[in-house]
Amino acid sequence: MSQHKCYCGPGYATPLDAVRDGPREKLLYVVTVQPKLDEPHGDYLSTVDVDPDSPTFCQVIHRTFTNSTGNEMHHSGWNTCSSCHFVEEKRKAPQRDRLILPCLNSDRIFIVDVGSDPRAPKMAKVIEGDVLKRANVTAPHTTHCLPNGNVMISTMGDAEGNAKGEFIEFDKNFEFVGTWTTGETALCGYDYWYQPLFNVMVASEWGAPKLFRRGWRDSDLDDPTQYGRRIDFYKWNERELFQTIDLGDEGVCPLEIRFLHNPKENQGYVGSTLYSKVYRFYKDEKSDKYITEKVIDCPAKKVTGAGSEYINGMMTDILISLDDRFIYFSNWMHGDVRQYDITDRSNPKLTGQVWLGGAILSDSPVKVIEDKELTKQPDPTFIKGRRLLGGPQMLQLSLDGKRLYVSSSLFSPWDKQFYPEMVKAGGTIVQIDIDTVNGGMTLNENFLVDFANEPYGPSLPHEMRYPGGDCTSDIWIVNE
């Protein structure tokens, strides 16, 4: 696209512009799940004040309720971002004023107006689950805006809840356009990221909605067509699946997947959840195929008192700093958040680690009898007198890379299965301060968002966004 016809969305021209010029975040939009399934107000979007100079710092200042049950809001996305949009006049450039909230269980998609009053968002539209089922897709997950101004959401199941990796597209008014893939669909679906310069999109895999919705069972892995272990590559312009890489037994449940932010980099990383591995994927210089290599391995802990011989890390989120220097991930079961320097893309270097709970704490009934990393079990973590329960889950990094926010809820059926004490007490959000010069992380003892005393009972915070865009939603394309 020529410069005079191509105007950027409401973000920043490049990822480094966001690092240098982006404002400090003052609000967090937090997907908040109501664990009481019959509570009529249901799940909601929390607006949290994270301005340290504000009298309501670390408080939920507004709640936008779905006023319906059975939803399980999970991830969110913007109607537009830093991707380039073709418009006839600059004044017609789109506004980032709608937050899109798909639901894993009800298949609804909530559209929230965050532009009219950013401190008090309001519901703008509800897309009912029947819209998806008529297209034979369910369990919508990742939302990204597209360069043409439309919105695309990945889906994980067919109308019966069997595994199916597909994508659905909506126009700028959130009217259904259709499914995206031409030809063969992937066995499973979950997350995705695109790089138009290289005519490629990559997607990851969780599993069949009818399986993960009822909680985890070891037997789910018996059928690899219904539980993911692959990453899938698509030709972006043709919308065709052209390569699938099976990550093998160690790569079960590759969830969060990221290209590097630099749109001229044809490589990225994916976190395989169950066994806590990070794989790098990159283009083969001699062909049109991609290659993967395991670059981070978090070994399991051999234990007693846990009902199983080993506790795996369960890597449930990863993100990459906007300058593409650090990768962060959370081990929900082990209880730690890690920072690795990825300047050498094939050889990440551990530069920071913070413990925020988990299943192997020193005062738990679980005794670690073999640990390839630690010499003793970590102690519980307290902030402002509140013990952190559960484990670290979703991550969001400030644009300048100096503050990492961490929430505690994964998915309410799994929360209830693995961390019932966290569900009963309510989840939390904490802040880790980042040394962006030398690497390193320190837990901020003065920051805590506590969801224990919410209006309709303790609730579960999951994904977090900033009104002006963040490290995990914006995709840049080359505009030269």
N, C-alpha and C positions, 0 to 999 in steps of 0.2 A: 504494500500500500504506500502511496506517496505521502510525504509529510503534510502537504497542504490539505489533504482529504482525510487524514487520520488523526483523530483527537483521542487522547488518553481518557480513561475512566477517572473516577474521583480520587484515585490514590496518588501514587508517585511514579515518575517516569522510569525509574530503575529501582532495584532493591536497595542499592547503596544510598540513593536519595532518601528513601524511607528511614534508613539508619541515621543519616546526617540531619535531615530536616523534619522528621516526624515528631509530633508533639508527645510529651509524656501523657500516658493514658490517665484519665480521670474517672472513667466508668468501665465496669465490666458487665457485659450481658452474659448471664449464666443460665444454661439449660438446667432446670431444676425438676427432678422427678418426685412425685408424690408416691411413697411406698404403700400407702393404704389404698388398695385398689377400688374401694367403694366410696372414697371421699369425693363428693361431687365437683369440687373446684378443680380437681385433677392436677396435672403437671402445669408448670408455669415458667415464664422467663423472668428471672430475677435481675433487677438493675442494682448493681453494687457500687457504692462510692469508694474509689480507691485513690482519691486525692488526699494526700497526707495533711494538707492545710484546711481540709473541710471539717466542720463540726460533726458530720455524719460518716467520717472515715471508717471503713471496714463494716459498714452497715448496709443491709438491703433497704433501699429507699423506695423501691416500687416493685410490684409483682403484676405481671400480665398473665392472667389465668386462662387456660384453655376452656374451663367450665365443661369438661367432658372427661370421661374415664377410659381406661384401657389403652392409653396412647403410647407411653414410653417414648417421650421425646429424647433424642440422643445427640446427633450432631446438627450443625447449623451452617448456613452459608449466606452470602450476599447476592442481591439482585445484580450488582455490578461491582467491579473491582478495578485493579490497575491494568488489566488486560486492555488492549487497544480496541476501540469501537469505531466503526465507520459511521460518520455522521456528516450531513451536508454543511452544517454550520456549527461552530464551536459552542454557541449558546444552547444547542440541542444535546450537548453531551449529557449522558445519563447521570442520575444522582444515586449515591449509595444510601438509600433510605428505606429499604425493605430487608428484614432478616427472615430467612426461610428456615422453617423448623419441621423437618420430616419426622415421622413417628414409626418406630420399628414394629410395634404390635398392632396398631389400628390401621396403619397405612395412610393415615391422614397426613396432610402437609399444611402447616399453619404459616400464614404470611403476616408478619408483624411490622407495623409502621413505626420505625425508629427515627424518622425524619421530622415529623411534626413537633415532637417534644422528646429529645433524646433521653431525658431523665424519667420520662413516663411513657414508654411505648404502649401502643394499643393494637388490638387485633384488627387486621385489615381484610383478611380473606381466609377461608378454610376450603381446602381442596379435599373432598371426601375420598376415602379409600376405594370406593367403587370405581373412581376414575382410573386408578391403577389396575384394579382387578380386570376391568374390561380390556385392558391391553396385555393381560396375562403376566403382570409383574406385581410384586409385593415387597415389603420391608425396605422402603427407601432409606438411603444412608447419606452419602456425601453429595453436597451441593457445590457446584462451581458456576460462576458466570462464564459465558462464552464470548469470544471476540465479536460475534454478530449481535450481541445484546440480549440473546436468549439465556435461559438457565437450564442446566442439565444436572440430573440427580441420578446417582447409581442406585440400583436395586439388587436384592439378593435372592428373591424367590419368585416362583410362578404363583398363579392364583390359588394353588392348593398348598403352598408353603414348601414345595420341594426346591432344592437349590437351582438357581439360574442367575448367571451374571449378565445383567442388561443395564441400560440407561434410558431415562425418559427425559424428554425435552419440553420446556414451556416457553411461551413467548414473554415479552416484557410485561404483559398484563396478566400473566400466569394462567393463560389458556393453554390447554394441552395440545402439543404439536404432534407427538408420537414417540415411538421408541427409536433409539439412535442407531443401533448396530444393523449393518446390512450383512446378510449371510449368517454364518455360525455364531452362536453365543457361547460365552465361557461357561464352564461347569458351575462355578460359584462366583459371587461378587462381594464387594465391600467398598474399598476406597479407590480413588483414581487421581491422576495428575497428567496434564498434557503439556507438550512442547511443540508448537506449530512449526518452528524453524526446521525441525527434523521430521515433520510430518508423523508424529508419534504421540500416542497416549498409552500410559501404563496403568493397570488396575490390579488390585489384590483380592484376596478371597477369605471370607469367614466360613459360612456354612448355610445349611438349609434353615429357614426360619422356623419350621416345625420342630427342629431339634434345639436350636439355641434359645428359643423362647421359653422352654420348660426348664432350663438350667443345664449345667454341664454333666455329661456322663462319659466315662472312659470309652464306652462302647460306641460313641459317636464317631470315633476314628476308624471304625471297621470298614466304612464305605467311603473311599476317597472321592467319590463323585458327589457326596453330600456334605463333606467337610473339607475346607480348602487347604492346599499345600502348594499352590502354584501362583505365579504372577503372569499376567496376560498383557501382550503388547498389540496395539491396534494402529493401523494406518489412519492418521487423523482426518485427512481429507476424504478418503474412501470409506471411512467408518467400518473398516474390516479388521477382524481378529487375524493376525498373521503369524504370531508366535506365542507359544505357551512354554514356560520354564517350570518344571517340577522341582521344587526345592528339597524333596525327599522327606524322610521321617523327621529330621531335625527342623524342617521348615514349616511344620504344621501351623496353620492359622497366621499367614502373613497378613497383617492388618494395615497399620498406617504406612502409606507409601508416599515418597517425596522425590521429585527431581530436585536437583540443586536450584536455588532461586535464580541464578544467572541464566537467562533464557538461551544463552549460547553454549551452555554446558549440557552435553548429552549423556548424563549419568545421574544416579541418585541412590537412595537407600530405602530398604523396607525392613520393618521389625517383625520377626516371626514370634508370635505371642507365647505359645505354650512352653517352648523350651528356651525362650529368651536369647535369640540370635539376631544379629543384624547382618543383612546381605547387601552388598553393593551391586548395582546393575549398571552396565555400560555398553556402549555400541562397539561391536567388533569392527575394527578398521578394515578388515578384508572381506566383509560381507554385509548384508543388510540385517543381520541377526544381532541379538543382544546376548551378553554373557553375565553370569552372576558369580560372585565369590563371597564366602562368609568372612566377615571382617571383625566381628565382635561376638564373643561367646561367653555367656554368663552361666557357669556350671550350676547344676542342681545341688541342693543340700541334702545329705543323707541324714535321716532323722528317725527318732522314735516318738511315739505319742501323737502321731498325726493321722493315723489310719492308712498311711501309705509309707513306703520306704524312702521316698524322695519328695522334696518340695522344689518344684521348678520356679523360676523367677516370675513368669507370666508378664512379659513385656507388652504393656497395653497401650502405650503411646510413644511416638517419637516426633521430634521436630528439629529443623535445621535453622540456625540463626540466619538472618537476612544477608549477612556478609559471607555466608557459606563456610564459616570457619569452624563452628562447633555443631555437634549433634547432641541432642539431649534425649533421654528416654527414662521411662518409669518401669520398675519391676513391682507390680501390684502385690504379688505374694511375698517376695523377699523383703519388700518395704523400702527400697532405695531409689533415688533419682540420681542419674549419672550424667556427666558432661565429658565428651571426648573431643579432642582437637582433631579435625579431619582435613587439615592442610595437606597431609599426605593421604590422598583419597583411599588408598588400599590398606593403610596402616594407621587406623585411629589410635590416638593416645589418650588414656584416661587422665583427665585433669581435675575432676571434681566429683564428689559423691556425698550425698546427704541422706540420712535415714529418717523416715517419716511413718513409722509403724510397721505393718506387715505381720506375717504369721510365724516368725522365728524369734520373737523377742525374748529377752532374758528371763522375764517373769511368766512366760507362757508355759503350758504343759508340754509343748514341743521341745525336745532336746536334740540339738544338732550334734551328731557323732562323727561326721566327716564333712569338712568344709575346705574347698580348694582356694578360698579367697580370704576368709576371716579367721582370726584366732580366738574370738569369743562372740557370743550372740549379742546383737545390738540391744541397747536399753530402750525403754519406751520414751517417746518424745512428748513434752508438755509445752504448751504455749499459753501464757496468761492463765495458768491453772487448769487448762483444758487438755486432757490427754487426747492425742491423735489416735483415732481408731480406724480400722481398715488399713488400706495401703495407699500409696500415691498413685494417681491415675492420670487424668487429663492434664496436659501442659499447655501453657500459653506464655510466650516470651514477649517482652516489650520490644518496640521497634528498634531501640538503641541497644538491645541485647543485655541490659543491666538488671532486669527483674524477671524472674520466672515464677509464674503463678501455677499452683498445683492443687487440683481438686481430688476428692477421695472416692467418688462413686464410679463404678464401671458400667453396670447394667443391672437394674434392680433385682431380677430373678437370680443373678449370680451374686450380687451383694448379699442377698438373704441367705444364700447357700454357703458362702465362704466367710462373710463378716457380719453375722446377724447383730452383733453388739454395735456395729457402726450404724446399721439401719435403725435400731432402736434409739440411739442417741442423736442421730442426725449427722450429716457429713460436714466437712470443713474445706476451706480454701486457705492455703498458706502461701507465703512469698519467700523465694530464695534469691538472695542478692548475688550477682554474678561479677566476677573479676574478668572483664573483657580484654584486659591487657595480657595478663599472665595465665588466664584460666583459673578456675576455682569457684567454689560455691559456699555460701554461708546462709544458714536459716535465719530469717529476720524474726527476732523474738517479739517485735512490736506489731506484727501483722497477723490477724486471724479473722476470718469470716466464718461465723458459727451458724449452722442451720438447725440447731437444736430447738430453738424457740420460735419456729415459724407459726403463722396464724392457724394453720390446720394440722399442726403436729410436725415433728422432725422430718426433714426432707433431704434429698440426695442431690448435691451439685455435681454436674458433669462437665460439659464443654463450655469454654469461655471465649468471648469475642470482645473487641474494642469497637466503639462506634466508627472510628476512622479506618478500620482495617487492621490486620494483624499478620503474624508470621506464618500462619497455617492456612489462610484463605486466599490471599492474593497470588495470582499467577501473572507473570510478565511475558510479553512477547516482543520480539525484535522489531523495532520500527525504524528501518533505515531505507 
